Amino acid sequence: MTVVRPVLFTAVALLLASCSSGNDDDDAGDGDADADGDSDADGDSDADGDADTDADADGDADADGDGDGDSDADSDGDAECEPNTGTVTCGDGDCDLATSYCCGGTQSGQCFEQGAFCGAGGIVKVACDDPSDCGEGEVCCLEPNDEGDREAFWRTRCRAPNPEPDPPCGLNDGGVAYDDLCECGSQCELGTCDPASGEGMLGYGACPY
């Protein structure tokens, strides 16, 4: 018994040493570059530590650096819109409302002098195409023309909006809102200007209701 016990202890010690050496060999061959077993220093797949693959530091994949998560250059995510105050789109050009109006709308319209006859064939007389052409607090409405049967059936004009809950330009006999014309979403209560709208004329935007 006094001879076997030291031999047994020696065998156990050798076995433990062998196991420890094997683990060290496995660690040396696991391909880790850091302590946590992944391929970078911060535990994700990119270089900036934010767990995304873009090149900026905020993880929103935007290209303009404004932090809104989109790729445009403004701060609110919508393209900037500047209305053409004092002019209306007419055919291939614009009419200066100080001296003229548009007879015919955006497709085939022509600029006529203020007070000139447009005629039924003109379809619409355009004296505004958004509220920036009007006085403060007014809206630009597309509505039936009351200048007689021989004149254009439709017209646009500036006027005070109808009180709520009615739409600003009122309702036709069928209960449908007359178009409240716009160029920019900021001119509309819902923040959107629908393009190419308008009863009887094409190409002018209108606020949705």
Residue frames relative to the residue before (quaternion, step in Angstrom):
aa qw qx qy qz dx dy dz
M 1.0000 0.0000 0.0000 0.0000 0.00 0.00 0.00
T 0.6698 0.5013 -0.3193 0.4451 3.59 0.89 -0.76
V 0.6621 0.4838 -0.3126 0.4794 3.63 1.18 -0.38
V 0.6685 0.5321 -0.3046 0.4209 3.64 0.95 -0.85
R 0.6370 0.5781 -0.3475 0.3732 3.63 0.88 -0.92
P 0.6778 0.4603 -0.3263 0.4714 3.70 0.79 -0.79
V 0.6308 0.5287 -0.3433 0.4524 3.59 1.01 -0.71
L 0.6448 0.5239 -0.3165 0.4578 3.61 0.99 -0.84
F 0.6520 0.5123 -0.3112 0.4644 3.57 0.95 -0.89
T 0.6459 0.5261 -0.3170 0.4534 3.55 1.00 -0.86
A 0.6480 0.5235 -0.3150 0.4548 3.62 0.96 -0.83
V 0.6460 0.5129 -0.3146 0.4698 3.60 0.98 -0.84
A 0.6530 0.5165 -0.3120 0.4577 3.57 0.95 -0.90
L 0.6559 0.5049 -0.3136 0.4654 3.59 0.96 -0.81
L 0.6402 0.5308 -0.3196 0.4542 3.59 1.03 -0.80
L 0.6563 0.5001 -0.3011 0.4780 3.60 0.96 -0.86
A 0.6495 0.5136 -0.3198 0.4605 3.58 0.93 -0.83
S 0.6437 0.5280 -0.3219 0.4508 3.56 1.04 -0.79
C 0.6432 0.5209 -0.3132 0.4657 3.60 1.01 -0.82
S 0.6526 0.5190 -0.3090 0.4575 3.57 0.93 -0.90
S 0.6557 0.5112 -0.3069 0.4632 3.56 0.98 -0.84
G 0.6363 0.5389 -0.3216 0.4486 3.61 1.04 -0.74
N 0.6450 0.5170 -0.3186 0.4639 3.58 1.03 -0.81
D 0.6354 0.5293 -0.3327 0.4532 3.57 0.98 -0.81
D 0.6479 0.5160 -0.3236 0.4573 3.56 1.02 -0.81
D 0.6400 0.5232 -0.3303 0.4556 3.61 1.02 -0.79
D 0.6545 0.5120 -0.3212 0.4543 3.61 0.94 -0.85
A 0.6544 0.5213 -0.3252 0.4407 3.53 0.98 -0.74
G 0.7607 0.3846 -0.2072 0.4801 3.61 1.10 -0.53
D 0.5105 0.6874 -0.4195 0.3016 3.64 1.16 0.21
G 0.5084 -0.7055 0.4000 0.2894 3.62 1.21 0.10
D 0.4398 0.6932 -0.4751 0.3167 3.63 1.19 0.17
A 0.2718 -0.7359 0.5929 0.1820 3.52 -1.20 0.65
D 0.7727 0.2225 -0.1371 0.5784 3.56 1.29 -0.18
A 0.7207 -0.4887 0.3047 0.3859 3.52 -1.35 -0.05
D 0.7265 0.4614 -0.2600 0.4379 3.59 1.13 -0.41
G 0.6084 -0.6256 0.3394 0.3510 3.59 1.19 0.25
D 0.6279 0.4958 -0.3869 0.4586 3.65 1.15 0.20
S 0.6524 -0.5891 0.3477 0.3263 3.54 -1.31 0.17
D 0.7413 0.3085 -0.2429 0.5443 3.59 1.21 0.06
A 0.6733 -0.5505 0.3369 0.3607 3.50 -1.32 0.11
D 0.7678 0.3795 -0.2030 0.4746 3.61 1.14 -0.43
G 0.6060 -0.6190 0.3451 0.3612 3.59 1.21 0.16
D 0.7055 0.3715 -0.3033 0.5217 3.63 1.18 0.18
S 0.6631 -0.5713 0.3461 0.3377 3.54 -1.30 0.07
D 0.7044 0.4354 -0.2811 0.4850 3.59 1.18 0.04
A 0.6339 -0.5887 0.3737 0.3345 3.50 -1.34 0.06
D 0.7159 0.4775 -0.2618 0.4371 3.59 1.17 -0.35
G 0.5287 -0.6964 0.3753 0.3076 3.56 1.26 0.12
D 0.6043 0.5872 -0.3729 0.3887 3.61 1.16 0.25
A 0.5113 -0.6980 0.3813 0.3255 3.58 1.31 0.38
D 0.6369 0.4508 -0.3849 0.4929 3.59 1.09 0.61
T 0.4965 -0.6786 0.4665 0.2745 3.55 -1.28 0.17
D 0.5086 0.6373 -0.4501 0.3641 3.59 1.15 0.28
A 0.5809 -0.6370 0.4098 0.2982 3.50 -1.33 0.29
D 0.6351 0.5138 -0.3569 0.4530 3.58 1.20 0.06
A 0.6012 -0.6343 0.3850 0.2967 3.51 -1.29 0.29
D 0.6918 0.5155 -0.2872 0.4161 3.60 1.18 -0.27
G 0.4911 -0.7210 0.4037 0.2757 3.58 1.25 0.06
D 0.5850 0.6210 -0.3750 0.3626 3.61 1.16 0.25
A 0.4167 -0.7500 0.4361 0.2714 3.57 1.30 0.16
D 0.4499 0.6682 -0.4904 0.3326 3.60 1.02 0.59
A 0.4068 -0.7448 0.4905 0.1981 3.49 -1.15 0.69
D 0.7039 0.4991 -0.2693 0.4277 3.56 1.17 -0.35
G 0.4696 -0.7266 0.4139 0.2832 3.56 1.25 -0.05
D 0.5237 0.6497 -0.4252 0.3506 3.60 1.18 0.33
G 0.5115 -0.7087 0.3848 0.2967 3.56 1.27 0.11
D 0.5820 0.6104 -0.3866 0.3732 3.60 1.18 0.20
G 0.5668 -0.6582 0.3612 0.3391 3.56 1.26 0.24
D 0.6832 0.4200 -0.3143 0.5080 3.58 1.19 0.20
S 0.5539 -0.6565 0.4237 0.2875 3.53 -1.30 0.16
D 0.5257 0.6235 -0.4385 0.3776 3.57 1.18 0.25
A 0.5732 -0.6596 0.3989 0.2779 3.51 -1.29 0.32
D 0.6194 0.5319 -0.3708 0.4427 3.61 1.18 0.12
S 0.6405 -0.6032 0.3521 0.3193 3.53 -1.29 0.25
D 0.7543 0.4163 -0.2246 0.4553 3.60 1.13 -0.41
G 0.5836 -0.6214 0.3687 0.3707 3.59 1.22 0.11
D 0.6834 0.4204 -0.2894 0.5220 3.62 1.26 -0.03
A 0.5480 -0.6042 0.4552 0.3569 3.53 -1.09 0.68
E 0.4976 -0.6437 0.4867 0.3180 3.58 -0.98 0.78
C 0.1174 -0.7918 0.5985 0.0331 3.58 -1.01 0.86
E 0.0514 -0.7794 0.6244 0.0084 3.54 -0.88 0.99
P 0.3274 -0.7604 0.5202 0.2095 3.64 -0.49 1.10
N 0.4491 -0.6654 0.5302 0.2729 3.54 -1.22 0.61
T 0.1666 -0.8339 0.5220 0.0659 3.55 0.19 1.32
G 0.8358 0.2271 -0.1760 0.4679 3.53 -0.98 0.92
T 0.7256 0.3105 -0.2435 0.5637 3.59 1.26 0.17
V 0.1884 -0.7510 0.6163 0.1437 3.56 -1.29 0.38
T 0.4973 -0.6321 0.5036 0.3155 3.55 -1.12 0.70
C 0.0603 0.8040 -0.5813 0.1099 3.55 -0.84 1.04
G 0.8186 -0.0795 0.0257 0.5683 3.57 -0.42 1.17
D 0.8056 -0.2290 0.2044 0.5068 3.55 -0.79 -1.09
G 0.7766 0.3031 -0.1688 0.5259 3.60 1.20 0.00
D 0.5174 -0.5998 0.5004 0.3496 3.53 -1.22 -0.62
C 0.2868 -0.7259 0.5961 0.1884 3.54 -1.24 0.52
D 0.3750 -0.6986 0.5670 0.2236 3.55 -1.04 0.86
L 0.3568 -0.7862 0.4674 0.1897 3.55 -0.42 1.23
A 0.5193 0.6314 -0.4226 0.3911 3.59 1.21 -0.19
T 0.8134 0.2117 -0.0841 0.5352 3.58 1.10 -0.66
S 0.8143 0.2037 -0.0656 0.5395 3.61 1.17 -0.39
Y 0.2035 -0.7148 0.6385 0.2001 3.51 -1.41 -0.10
C 0.4833 -0.6520 0.4953 0.3097 3.57 -1.28 0.15
C 0.1446 -0.7572 0.6324 0.0756 3.55 -0.87 1.01
G 0.8044 0.3128 -0.2243 0.4526 3.58 -0.51 1.15
G 0.4923 -0.6950 0.4288 0.3014 3.63 1.13 -0.16
T 0.7858 -0.4043 0.2408 0.4014 3.52 -1.36 -0.18
Q 0.6806 0.5365 -0.3116 0.3898 3.61 1.02 -0.64
S 0.8316 -0.0008 0.0458 0.5534 3.57 0.74 -1.00
G 0.3361 0.7911 -0.4603 0.2220 3.56 1.23 0.40
Q 0.1771 -0.7488 0.6290 0.1108 3.51 -1.38 0.38
C 0.4789 -0.6568 0.5005 0.2978 3.55 -1.17 0.60
F 0.0804 -0.7796 0.6208 0.0173 3.57 -0.83 1.06
E 0.5733 -0.5740 0.4513 0.3717 3.55 -1.18 0.53
Q 0.6071 -0.5449 0.4304 0.3863 3.53 -1.19 0.60
G 0.7951 0.2794 -0.2326 0.4855 3.55 -0.89 1.00
A 0.5464 0.6186 -0.4033 0.3951 3.59 1.24 -0.25
F 0.5387 -0.6289 0.4677 0.3090 3.55 -1.24 0.62
C 0.2694 -0.7629 0.5687 0.1483 3.59 -0.91 0.92
G 0.2969 -0.7855 0.4908 0.2322 3.59 0.86 -0.93
A 0.6612 -0.5421 0.3568 0.3763 3.51 -1.24 0.58
G 0.6322 0.5554 -0.3360 0.4231 3.58 1.08 -0.66
G 0.5944 0.5917 -0.3546 0.4134 3.55 1.23 -0.38
I 0.3338 -0.7834 0.4495 0.2700 3.56 1.32 -0.40
V 0.8267 -0.0627 0.0945 0.5511 3.61 0.69 -1.01
K 0.2274 -0.7241 0.6350 0.1440 3.53 -1.16 0.73
V 0.1424 -0.8276 0.5423 0.0268 3.57 -0.49 1.22
A 0.0308 -0.8114 0.5829 -0.0309 3.55 -0.48 1.26
C 0.7606 0.0527 -0.0782 0.6423 3.58 1.37 0.06
D 0.1121 -0.7954 0.5855 0.1094 3.58 -1.17 0.43
D 0.7698 0.0638 -0.1122 0.6251 3.57 1.29 0.32
P 0.6587 -0.5612 0.3201 0.3856 3.63 -1.11 0.45
S 0.5454 0.6100 -0.4211 0.3913 3.61 1.16 -0.23
D 0.6134 0.5305 -0.3412 0.4753 3.58 1.30 -0.27
C 0.6804 0.4965 -0.2559 0.4745 3.57 1.30 -0.22
G 0.6492 -0.4970 0.3990 0.4151 3.52 -1.34 0.00
E 0.6972 -0.4665 0.3355 0.4285 3.55 -1.28 0.27
G 0.8233 0.2122 -0.1834 0.4934 3.56 -0.89 1.01
E 0.6011 0.5635 -0.3678 0.4311 3.60 1.24 -0.07
V 0.2705 -0.7227 0.6073 0.1888 3.53 -1.34 0.33
C 0.3974 -0.6855 0.5545 0.2543 3.55 -1.29 0.39
C 0.0750 -0.8425 0.5332 -0.0164 3.57 -0.39 1.25
L 0.2782 -0.6957 0.6364 0.1833 3.51 -1.21 0.70
E 0.1445 0.8025 -0.5530 0.1710 3.56 -0.59 1.14
P 0.6469 -0.5004 0.3791 0.4330 3.60 -1.20 0.27
N 0.4144 -0.7096 0.5213 0.2303 3.55 -1.05 0.84
D 0.2298 -0.7983 0.5463 0.1070 3.57 -0.84 0.97
E 0.4459 0.7239 -0.4281 0.3063 3.60 1.22 0.44
G 0.7264 -0.4200 0.2384 0.4890 3.61 1.23 0.23
D 0.6623 -0.5574 0.3466 0.3613 3.53 -1.26 0.54
R 0.6789 0.5028 -0.3044 0.4402 3.61 1.04 -0.61
E 0.6353 0.5229 -0.3317 0.4615 3.58 1.22 -0.28
A 0.7119 -0.4314 0.3287 0.4461 3.57 -1.30 0.29
F 0.5241 -0.6756 0.4237 0.2990 3.56 -0.94 0.94
W 0.7778 0.2759 -0.1360 0.5481 3.60 1.03 -0.82
R 0.0104 -0.7673 0.6395 0.0458 3.52 -1.32 0.36
T 0.2517 -0.7031 0.6253 0.2265 3.53 -1.30 0.24
R 0.0672 0.7947 -0.6005 0.0581 3.53 -1.06 0.73
C 0.4701 -0.6465 0.5251 0.2921 3.54 -1.28 0.46
R 0.1851 0.7677 -0.6013 0.1217 3.55 -1.01 0.83
A 0.6293 -0.5085 0.4147 0.4165 3.53 -1.32 0.18
P 0.4934 -0.6697 0.4571 0.3149 3.62 -0.95 0.76
N 0.5552 -0.5728 0.4798 0.3654 3.55 -1.22 0.51
P 0.5282 -0.6238 0.4543 0.3543 3.60 -1.05 0.57
E 0.5518 -0.5883 0.4718 0.3562 3.55 -1.15 0.58
P 0.5651 -0.0835 -0.8139 -0.1059 1.60 -2.28 1.05
D 0.4258 0.6947 -0.4867 0.3149 3.63 1.19 0.13
P 0.5607 -0.5591 0.4687 0.3915 3.60 -1.19 0.43
P 0.6738 -0.5356 0.3183 0.3971 3.60 -1.09 0.58
C 0.7753 0.3323 -0.1768 0.5071 3.61 1.00 -0.80
G 0.5837 -0.6217 0.3560 0.3821 3.57 1.25 0.27
L 0.4849 -0.6570 0.5136 0.2634 3.54 -1.39 -0.06
N 0.4234 -0.6668 0.5385 0.2935 3.55 -1.16 0.57
D 0.7438 -0.4127 0.2719 0.4501 3.58 -1.27 0.00
G 0.6839 0.4708 -0.2844 0.4793 3.57 1.17 -0.48
G 0.5691 -0.6279 0.3697 0.3810 3.58 1.26 0.14
V 0.5240 0.6161 -0.4151 0.4166 3.59 1.26 0.32
A 0.4988 -0.6806 0.4505 0.2915 3.55 -0.92 0.90
Y 0.4207 -0.6474 0.5702 0.2805 3.54 -1.08 0.76
D 0.5820 -0.6338 0.3899 0.3279 3.53 -1.07 0.78
D 0.2267 -0.7109 0.6586 0.0971 3.48 -1.09 1.01
L 0.2471 -0.8426 0.4591 0.1348 3.59 0.03 1.31
C 0.0209 -0.7978 0.6001 -0.0550 3.53 -1.16 0.75
E 0.2655 -0.7181 0.6071 0.2128 3.52 -1.37 0.17
C 0.7923 0.2223 -0.0883 0.5613 3.58 1.12 -0.66
G 0.5912 -0.5948 0.4198 0.3471 3.54 -1.14 0.64
S 0.6116 0.5765 -0.3473 0.4159 3.57 1.11 -0.65
Q 0.6287 0.5368 -0.3311 0.4548 3.60 1.27 -0.30
C 0.6899 0.4618 -0.2582 0.4940 3.58 1.30 -0.13
E 0.6053 -0.5931 0.4005 0.3484 3.55 -1.11 0.72
L 0.7331 0.4082 -0.2270 0.4944 3.59 1.01 -0.81
G 0.5270 -0.6790 0.3891 0.3316 3.59 1.25 0.06
T 0.6903 0.4139 -0.2681 0.5294 3.59 1.28 0.26
C 0.1505 -0.7529 0.6340 0.0922 3.56 -1.04 0.85
D 0.2879 -0.7725 0.5427 0.1608 3.59 -0.50 1.19
P 0.3508 -0.7660 0.4959 0.2103 3.61 -0.61 1.05
A 0.8448 0.2175 -0.1356 0.4697 3.54 -1.35 0.30
S 0.3887 0.7018 -0.5011 0.3244 3.55 0.91 0.91
G 0.4676 0.7079 -0.4719 0.2398 3.56 -1.24 -0.21
E 0.3535 -0.7158 0.5646 0.2094 3.55 -0.78 1.06
G 0.8432 0.1889 -0.1338 0.4852 3.56 -0.86 0.92
M 0.7776 0.1430 -0.1345 0.5974 3.59 1.22 -0.05
L 0.2880 -0.7761 0.5424 0.1431 3.55 -1.06 0.74
G 0.7553 0.4519 -0.2951 0.3719 3.52 -1.23 0.57
Y 0.6480 0.4774 -0.3383 0.4876 3.60 1.20 -0.09
G 0.4372 -0.7045 0.4975 0.2549 3.56 -0.97 0.84
A 0.0935 -0.7856 0.6100 0.0445 3.56 -1.22 0.53
C 0.5057 -0.6402 0.4913 0.3051 3.53 -1.14 0.70
P 0.3964 -0.7277 0.5003 0.2513 3.63 -0.83 0.89
Y 0.0353 -0.7765 0.6290 0.0163 3.56 -1.21 0.65
